[in-house]
Amino acid sequence: MSRFVLCAAVCLVASTAFLPAAIAQAPAATPTASAPAGGPESIPSIQSKVVKIFGAGGLKGLHAYGSGFLVSAEGHIVTVWSHILDGDVVTVVLDNGRRHYAKVLGVEPKLDLAVLKIDGEDLPHFDLKRAATVGIGTRVLAFSNLFKVATGDEPVSVMHGVVSTLTRLEARRGRFQAPYTGPVYIVDAMTNNPGAAGGVLTTQDGRLLGMIGRELRSSDTSLWLNYVVPMKELTGKIDEIISGKFSSTPLENEAPPPETAISPLELGLILVPDVVYRTPAYIDQVVPGSVAASLDLRPDDLIVFVNSEVVPSIRAFQGELAKARPGSALTLVVRRGKTLVSVTLDLPVQPESR
């Protein structure tokens, strides 16, 4: 039976550049890694190497699904480093609908890269040694599970586009700068959508070009960026992680607070899970009867300043608490909807150690 990508609704939202896999009527047999490249038959062959990933998320602005792609017959998967991988269980769904629990082998925050492992053998996969590079104007295909169009054995989405330029990434999400600042392909295709990150960009004949990046805006123009990280920037680290010879590059200014620091919970604040790079300091819950409750701090308030210092993340907020002296006053500015609210709270005096 022919296989189709039923993406009509997504096409209206994302782009008229969608290329439904229905254009390529696939044979009834399941495509393998050795499926011929070139022409329409390359589309189902590539789709068989792209996986759907489900994990942590579900909070406001944090979807719980993403994309990845197989790079070995034994089940090694490359994807973007994101909050989805921070859950207790990360589920990978193959092209044929089979579900696997994945283990995170390693991550490289500087590249927004993660490598997962599932149990498998003879799986269709991309050969990293055959990854290609192309120039401006090359026609390309983008494969991903954007908008969660596939949850079982449905094929992932396919979009066609053109490489617009090759440049260095200068991007942000909200006020936070992206950790990766290396070369990227900017493509004329709407790849910047929920769930697309971790998908692949290929040539029209199926050669692997790179990994679709996260939802980011340009630091200069604030426009959403449709960018892809070239495989030549990733292959070395992927090989190191798979071989077990890898150690992650620490991020600057991301040291955890000391154990003696006052915790948000002591103030009556329960923040959202710290699951993404520089998670914004949103308040998830306020403990009844606490200092925070007495000041009318509320769920969904975003902490933006502490004692006039900008708070770009939960870790930064914890760092500011670590600097504060027990018994001193702390001024918080939170964003509530479109309003900024300022409160001053007294930090508890910690008991003397014996």
DRENVEXMI-981995 format. One record per residue (C-alpha): residue in one letter; x negated, y negated, z. Coordinates in Angstrom, 3 decimals. Layout:
# DRENVEXMI-981995
+---+----------+----------+----------+
| r |       c1 |       c2 |       c3 |
+---+----------+----------+----------+
| A |        X |        Y |        Z |
...
+---+----------+----------+----------+
***
This chain:
# DRENVEXMI-981995
+---+----------+----------+----------+
| r |       c1 |       c2 |       c3 |
+---+----------+----------+----------+
| M |    0.000 |    0.000 |    0.000 |
| S |   -1.281 |   -3.464 |   -0.790 |
| R |   -2.270 |   -5.635 |    2.139 |
| F |   -1.226 |   -9.256 |    2.448 |
| V |   -2.123 |  -12.195 |    4.659 |
| L |    1.200 |  -13.723 |    5.682 |
| C |    0.003 |  -17.209 |    6.482 |
| A |    2.647 |  -19.481 |    4.978 |
| A |    3.298 |  -21.323 |    8.221 |
| V |   -0.391 |  -21.699 |    8.951 |
| C |   -1.066 |  -23.020 |    5.468 |
| L |    1.328 |  -25.905 |    6.069 |
| V |   -0.523 |  -26.833 |    9.237 |
| A |   -4.128 |  -26.147 |    8.291 |
| S |   -4.700 |  -26.836 |    4.605 |
| T |   -3.564 |  -26.167 |    1.106 |
| A |   -7.034 |  -24.688 |    0.732 |
| F |   -5.819 |  -21.358 |    2.183 |
| L |   -6.576 |  -18.400 |   -0.026 |
| P |   -4.132 |  -15.617 |    0.919 |
| A |   -5.595 |  -12.168 |    0.725 |
| A |   -2.428 |  -11.295 |   -1.190 |
| I |   -4.179 |  -12.700 |   -4.230 |
| A |   -6.485 |   -9.710 |   -3.938 |
| Q |   -4.450 |   -6.542 |   -3.935 |
| A |   -6.549 |   -4.125 |   -1.945 |
| P |   -6.606 |   -0.386 |   -2.546 |
| A |   -4.811 |    1.856 |   -0.075 |
| A |   -8.054 |    3.274 |    1.315 |
| T |   -9.679 |    1.409 |    4.211 |
| P |  -12.577 |   -0.704 |    2.874 |
| T |  -16.057 |    0.153 |    4.106 |
| A |  -19.308 |   -1.720 |    4.467 |
| S |  -20.359 |   -0.435 |    1.056 |
| A |  -17.304 |   -1.841 |   -0.704 |
| P |  -18.382 |   -3.549 |   -3.904 |
| A |  -19.108 |   -7.256 |   -3.585 |
| G |  -17.903 |   -9.637 |   -6.220 |
| G |  -14.438 |  -10.469 |   -7.433 |
| P |  -11.238 |  -10.049 |   -5.431 |
| E |  -12.327 |   -6.715 |   -3.907 |
| S |  -14.814 |   -8.537 |   -1.672 |
| I |  -11.997 |  -10.144 |    0.330 |
| P |  -10.648 |   -7.008 |    2.071 |
| S |  -14.209 |   -5.757 |    2.454 |
| I |  -15.202 |   -8.911 |    4.344 |
| Q |  -12.027 |   -8.850 |    6.412 |
| S |  -12.935 |   -5.375 |    7.647 |
| K |  -16.083 |   -6.843 |    9.246 |
| V |  -14.288 |   -9.678 |   11.074 |
| V |  -12.715 |   -8.980 |   14.487 |
| K |  -10.131 |  -10.624 |   16.718 |
| I |  -11.228 |  -11.444 |   20.271 |
| F |   -8.891 |  -11.912 |   23.249 |
| G |   -9.932 |  -12.962 |   26.736 |
| A |   -9.728 |  -15.799 |   29.264 |
| G |   -7.621 |  -18.846 |   28.552 |
| G |   -3.986 |  -19.799 |   28.496 |
| L |   -4.510 |  -23.067 |   30.390 |
| K |   -3.690 |  -26.413 |   28.844 |
| G |   -5.904 |  -26.799 |   25.773 |
| L |   -7.644 |  -23.468 |   26.322 |
| H |   -6.411 |  -20.818 |   23.909 |
| A |   -7.104 |  -17.187 |   24.839 |
| Y |   -8.082 |  -15.877 |   21.407 |
| G |  -10.923 |  -16.223 |   18.936 |
| S |  -12.912 |  -14.605 |   16.153 |
| G |  -16.125 |  -12.652 |   15.745 |
| F |  -17.924 |  -10.462 |   13.228 |
| L |  -19.680 |   -7.116 |   13.300 |
| V |  -23.430 |   -7.052 |   12.657 |
| S |  -24.183 |   -3.374 |   13.283 |
| A |  -22.588 |   -0.002 |   12.660 |
| E |  -22.807 |    0.662 |   16.418 |
| G |  -20.490 |   -2.216 |   17.377 |
| H |  -22.596 |   -5.343 |   17.960 |
| I |  -20.450 |   -8.449 |   17.476 |
| V |  -21.490 |  -12.073 |   17.025 |
| T |  -19.165 |  -14.856 |   18.137 |
| V |  -19.214 |  -18.377 |   19.506 |
| W |  -19.951 |  -18.876 |   23.211 |
| S |  -16.709 |  -20.035 |   24.807 |
| H |  -14.375 |  -19.742 |   27.785 |
| I |  -12.709 |  -16.699 |   26.185 |
| L |  -15.692 |  -14.558 |   27.223 |
| D |  -15.451 |  -15.537 |   30.883 |
| G |  -12.542 |  -13.236 |   31.724 |
| D |  -12.786 |   -9.939 |   33.561 |
| V |  -11.744 |   -8.188 |   30.346 |
| V |  -12.680 |   -9.166 |   26.798 |
| T |  -10.708 |   -7.244 |   24.180 |
| V |  -11.833 |   -6.805 |   20.591 |
| V |   -9.355 |   -5.728 |   17.912 |
| L |  -10.810 |   -4.293 |   14.722 |
| D |   -9.420 |   -4.728 |   11.226 |
| N |   -7.684 |   -1.334 |   11.461 |
| G |   -5.918 |   -2.353 |   14.690 |
| R |   -8.051 |   -0.297 |   17.076 |
| R |   -8.672 |   -2.022 |   20.417 |
| H |  -11.946 |   -1.925 |   22.332 |
| Y |  -13.187 |   -3.432 |   25.582 |
| A |  -16.312 |   -5.470 |   24.908 |
| K |  -19.383 |   -6.133 |   27.019 |
| V |  -21.152 |   -9.485 |   26.745 |
| L |  -24.782 |   -8.596 |   26.003 |
| G |  -26.116 |  -12.135 |   26.051 |
| V |  -25.399 |  -15.781 |   25.318 |
| E |  -27.505 |  -18.679 |   24.089 |
| P |  -25.750 |  -21.920 |   25.119 |
| K |  -28.119 |  -24.071 |   23.059 |
| L |  -26.798 |  -22.355 |   19.917 |
| D |  -23.191 |  -21.830 |   21.093 |
| L |  -23.928 |  -18.152 |   20.437 |
| A |  -22.804 |  -14.936 |   22.124 |
| V |  -23.330 |  -11.276 |   21.276 |
| L |  -20.848 |   -8.609 |   22.386 |
| K |  -21.000 |   -4.814 |   22.244 |
| I |  -18.232 |   -2.273 |   21.773 |
| D |  -18.531 |    1.498 |   21.457 |
| G |  -18.478 |    2.494 |   17.822 |
| E |  -20.228 |    4.215 |   14.972 |
| D |  -20.230 |    3.789 |   11.209 |
| L |  -18.378 |    0.479 |   11.550 |
| P |  -18.278 |   -1.893 |    8.553 |
| H |  -20.637 |   -4.770 |    9.270 |
| F |  -22.700 |   -7.605 |    7.846 |
| D |  -26.378 |   -6.949 |    7.242 |
| L |  -28.158 |   -9.919 |    8.815 |
| K |  -31.216 |   -9.314 |    6.647 |
| R |  -29.100 |  -10.084 |    3.579 |
| A |  -27.688 |  -13.383 |    4.893 |
| A |  -27.900 |  -16.123 |    2.285 |
| T |  -28.349 |  -19.893 |    2.125 |
| V |  -26.623 |  -22.130 |   -0.401 |
| G |  -26.613 |  -25.728 |   -1.536 |
| I |  -24.083 |  -28.534 |   -1.760 |
| G |  -21.156 |  -27.813 |   -4.055 |
| T |  -21.183 |  -24.036 |   -3.557 |
| R |  -17.709 |  -22.472 |   -3.447 |
| V |  -17.249 |  -20.521 |   -0.225 |
| L |  -14.736 |  -18.431 |    1.737 |
| A |  -13.977 |  -18.805 |    5.468 |
| F |  -12.607 |  -15.827 |    7.436 |
| S |  -11.161 |  -16.132 |   10.950 |
| N |   -8.235 |  -15.471 |   13.259 |
| L |   -7.139 |  -19.093 |   13.403 |
| F |   -3.830 |  -19.699 |   15.198 |
| K |   -3.823 |  -15.986 |   16.180 |
| V |   -2.283 |  -14.942 |   12.876 |
| A |   -3.575 |  -11.396 |   13.474 |
| T |   -3.154 |   -9.404 |   16.672 |
| G |   -3.264 |   -5.821 |   15.409 |
| D |   -4.109 |   -4.356 |   12.027 |
| E |   -3.144 |   -7.514 |   10.144 |
| P |   -6.074 |   -8.906 |    8.135 |
| V |   -7.594 |  -12.175 |    9.290 |
| S |   -6.997 |  -15.416 |    7.422 |
| V |   -8.977 |  -16.445 |    4.370 |
| M |   -9.580 |  -20.019 |    3.254 |
| H |  -11.495 |  -21.241 |    0.252 |
| G |  -13.555 |  -24.412 |    0.144 |
| V |  -16.776 |  -26.061 |   -0.937 |
| V |  -19.995 |  -26.887 |    0.931 |
| S |  -19.855 |  -30.679 |    1.192 |
| T |  -23.235 |  -31.276 |    2.774 |
| L |  -25.967 |  -29.832 |    4.977 |
| T |  -26.750 |  -32.030 |    7.982 |
| R |  -27.536 |  -31.954 |   11.693 |
| L |  -24.628 |  -31.655 |   14.095 |
| E |  -23.826 |  -34.693 |   16.223 |
| A |  -20.515 |  -33.818 |   17.803 |
| R |  -18.519 |  -33.895 |   20.993 |
| R |  -15.412 |  -32.485 |   22.617 |
| G |  -13.700 |  -35.238 |   24.539 |
| R |  -16.514 |  -37.159 |   26.199 |
| F |  -18.895 |  -34.168 |   26.269 |
| Q |  -21.665 |  -33.791 |   23.732 |
| A |  -21.987 |  -30.430 |   21.993 |
| P |  -25.054 |  -28.443 |   23.147 |
| Y |  -25.998 |  -27.439 |   19.582 |
| T |  -27.591 |  -30.216 |   17.512 |
| G |  -29.185 |  -28.193 |   14.704 |
| P |  -28.418 |  -27.870 |   10.970 |
| V |  -24.851 |  -27.131 |    9.894 |
| Y |  -22.874 |  -26.768 |    6.717 |
| I |  -20.006 |  -29.260 |    6.500 |
| V |  -17.298 |  -27.587 |    4.441 |
| D |  -14.279 |  -28.875 |    2.554 |
| A |  -11.866 |  -26.463 |    4.284 |
| M |   -9.816 |  -26.786 |    7.470 |
| T |  -11.846 |  -24.436 |    9.677 |
| N |  -11.545 |  -26.626 |   12.772 |
| N |   -8.501 |  -24.940 |   14.316 |
| P |   -7.760 |  -22.879 |   17.459 |
| G |   -9.083 |  -19.331 |   17.150 |
| A |  -11.301 |  -19.972 |   14.118 |
| A |  -14.546 |  -20.404 |   16.066 |
| G |  -16.757 |  -17.341 |   15.688 |
| G |  -15.440 |  -16.510 |   12.235 |
| V |  -17.634 |  -16.340 |    9.150 |
| L |  -18.403 |  -18.324 |    6.045 |
| T |  -19.408 |  -16.338 |    2.977 |
| T |  -20.055 |  -16.895 |   -0.685 |
| Q |  -17.273 |  -15.883 |   -3.048 |
| D |  -19.036 |  -12.585 |   -3.693 |
| G |  -19.254 |  -11.772 |    0.029 |
| R |  -22.763 |  -12.855 |    1.098 |
| L |  -22.871 |  -13.997 |    4.736 |
| L |  -23.719 |  -17.698 |    5.166 |
| G |  -22.947 |  -18.621 |    8.762 |
| M |  -20.663 |  -18.725 |   11.797 |
| I |  -17.717 |  -21.099 |   12.063 |
| G |  -18.217 |  -23.513 |   14.937 |
| R |  -15.964 |  -24.723 |   17.731 |
| E |  -13.358 |  -27.487 |   17.637 |
| L |  -15.498 |  -30.613 |   17.777 |
| R |  -15.308 |  -34.241 |   16.697 |
| S |  -18.038 |  -36.316 |   15.102 |
| S |  -19.893 |  -38.469 |   17.635 |
| D |  -19.949 |  -41.305 |   15.086 |
| T |  -16.454 |  -41.267 |   13.582 |
| S |  -14.399 |  -39.188 |   16.082 |
| L |  -13.081 |  -37.159 |   13.129 |
| W |  -12.666 |  -33.405 |   13.524 |
| L |  -15.586 |  -31.552 |   11.949 |
| N |  -15.279 |  -28.466 |    9.759 |
| Y |  -18.774 |  -27.119 |   10.327 |
| V |  -20.595 |  -23.795 |   10.091 |
| V |  -23.905 |  -22.847 |   11.741 |
| P |  -26.206 |  -21.227 |    9.127 |
| M |  -27.229 |  -17.656 |    9.900 |
| K |  -30.911 |  -18.538 |    9.643 |
| E |  -30.451 |  -20.567 |   12.855 |
| L |  -28.871 |  -17.608 |   14.662 |
| T |  -30.435 |  -14.393 |   13.360 |
| G |  -33.585 |  -14.530 |   15.501 |
| K |  -31.664 |  -14.895 |   18.769 |
| I |  -29.135 |  -12.268 |   17.727 |
| D |  -31.943 |   -9.763 |   17.131 |
| E |  -33.499 |  -10.634 |   20.503 |
| I |  -30.230 |  -10.124 |   22.368 |
| I |  -29.510 |   -6.793 |   20.658 |
| S |  -33.047 |   -5.553 |   21.325 |
| G |  -32.952 |   -6.633 |   24.989 |
| K |  -35.910 |   -9.019 |   24.591 |
| F |  -33.909 |  -12.186 |   25.148 |
| S |  -33.732 |  -14.713 |   27.984 |
| S |  -31.257 |  -17.583 |   27.799 |
| T |  -32.471 |  -21.172 |   27.458 |
| P |  -31.288 |  -23.142 |   30.514 |
| L |  -29.130 |  -26.186 |   29.838 |
| E |  -30.388 |  -29.554 |   31.022 |
| N |  -28.833 |  -31.038 |   34.155 |
| E |  -26.729 |  -27.946 |   34.765 |
| A |  -28.262 |  -26.682 |   38.002 |
| P |  -25.642 |  -25.370 |   40.427 |
| P |  -25.065 |  -27.391 |   43.607 |
| P |  -26.798 |  -26.260 |   46.810 |
| E |  -24.922 |  -23.845 |   49.043 |
| T |  -24.778 |  -26.480 |   51.813 |
| A |  -22.793 |  -28.919 |   49.647 |
| I |  -19.226 |  -29.812 |   50.534 |
| S |  -16.898 |  -27.839 |   48.307 |
| P |  -13.802 |  -29.241 |   46.560 |
| L |  -11.723 |  -26.742 |   48.550 |
| E |  -12.785 |  -28.394 |   51.823 |
| L |  -11.099 |  -31.524 |   50.492 |
| G |   -8.005 |  -29.567 |   49.525 |
| L |   -8.773 |  -29.507 |   45.803 |
| I |   -8.545 |  -26.393 |   43.646 |
| L |   -9.960 |  -27.167 |   40.219 |
| V |   -9.258 |  -25.368 |   36.943 |
| P |  -11.557 |  -22.373 |   36.244 |
| D |  -15.074 |  -23.444 |   35.287 |
| V |  -15.038 |  -21.382 |   32.076 |
| V |  -16.388 |  -23.595 |   29.299 |
| Y |  -19.510 |  -25.643 |   28.701 |
| R |  -18.990 |  -28.669 |   30.985 |
| T |  -15.400 |  -27.886 |   31.914 |
| P |  -13.520 |  -31.162 |   32.624 |
| A |  -12.770 |  -31.659 |   36.333 |
| Y |   -8.996 |  -31.159 |   36.180 |
| I |   -7.179 |  -30.539 |   39.464 |
| D |   -5.217 |  -27.297 |   39.269 |
| Q |   -3.714 |  -27.267 |   42.766 |
| V |   -3.719 |  -29.430 |   45.895 |
| V |   -3.681 |  -27.636 |   49.262 |
| P |   -0.703 |  -28.789 |   51.382 |
| G |   -1.717 |  -30.743 |   54.479 |
| S |   -5.247 |  -31.397 |   53.173 |
| V |   -7.119 |  -34.672 |   52.782 |
| A |   -6.394 |  -34.604 |   49.042 |
| A |   -2.670 |  -34.083 |   49.678 |
| S |   -2.552 |  -37.040 |   52.086 |
| L |   -3.934 |  -39.244 |   49.296 |
| D |   -1.275 |  -38.005 |   46.836 |
| L |   -3.749 |  -36.367 |   44.479 |
| R |   -1.797 |  -34.108 |   42.107 |
| P |   -2.199 |  -31.112 |   39.790 |
| D |   -3.294 |  -32.134 |   36.271 |
| D |   -5.117 |  -35.223 |   37.597 |
| L |   -8.501 |  -35.510 |   35.853 |
| I |  -11.396 |  -36.695 |   38.031 |
| V |  -13.300 |  -39.215 |   35.898 |
| F |  -15.399 |  -41.196 |   38.434 |
| V |  -16.968 |  -40.479 |   41.812 |
| N |  -18.413 |  -43.550 |   43.547 |
| S |  -18.611 |  -45.304 |   40.131 |
| E |  -20.480 |  -42.353 |   38.573 |
| V |  -18.950 |  -40.759 |   35.470 |
| V |  -17.867 |  -37.153 |   36.051 |
| P |  -18.212 |  -35.213 |   32.751 |
| S |  -17.640 |  -31.756 |   34.253 |
| I |  -16.750 |  -29.667 |   37.279 |
| R |  -20.439 |  -29.046 |   37.944 |
| A |  -21.114 |  -32.786 |   37.828 |
| F |  -18.343 |  -33.325 |   40.391 |
| Q |  -19.852 |  -30.643 |   42.621 |
| G |  -23.221 |  -32.332 |   42.176 |
| E |  -21.813 |  -35.657 |   43.356 |
| L |  -20.312 |  -33.923 |   46.389 |
| A |  -23.737 |  -32.441 |   47.100 |
| K |  -25.252 |  -35.953 |   47.159 |
| A |  -22.618 |  -37.322 |   49.520 |
| R |  -23.283 |  -37.402 |   53.255 |
| P |  -20.830 |  -35.544 |   55.498 |
| G |  -18.626 |  -38.048 |   57.299 |
| S |  -19.054 |  -40.722 |   54.622 |
| A |  -16.360 |  -42.127 |   52.338 |
| L |  -15.964 |  -41.025 |   48.731 |
| T |  -14.118 |  -43.021 |   46.083 |
| L |  -12.465 |  -41.015 |   43.313 |
| V |  -10.880 |  -42.348 |   40.150 |
| V |   -8.522 |  -39.905 |   38.459 |
| R |   -6.666 |  -40.162 |   35.187 |
| R |   -2.979 |  -39.393 |   35.591 |
| G |   -1.317 |  -39.441 |   32.206 |
| K |   -2.308 |  -42.829 |   30.769 |
| T |   -3.007 |  -44.383 |   34.193 |
| L |   -6.182 |  -44.550 |   36.284 |
| V |   -5.632 |  -44.027 |   40.011 |
| S |   -8.292 |  -44.823 |   42.635 |
| V |   -8.384 |  -43.176 |   46.057 |
| T |  -10.878 |  -43.179 |   48.921 |
| L |  -11.282 |  -40.089 |   51.057 |
| D |  -13.366 |  -39.297 |   54.109 |
| L |  -15.686 |  -36.324 |   53.794 |
| P |  -15.532 |  -33.807 |   56.644 |
| V |  -18.373 |  -33.618 |   59.118 |
| Q |  -19.998 |  -30.212 |   58.824 |
| P |  -20.619 |  -28.321 |   62.072 |
| E |  -24.192 |  -28.129 |   63.291 |
| S |  -25.927 |  -24.840 |   62.561 |
| R |  -27.022 |  -22.778 |   65.529 |
+---+----------+----------+----------+
***
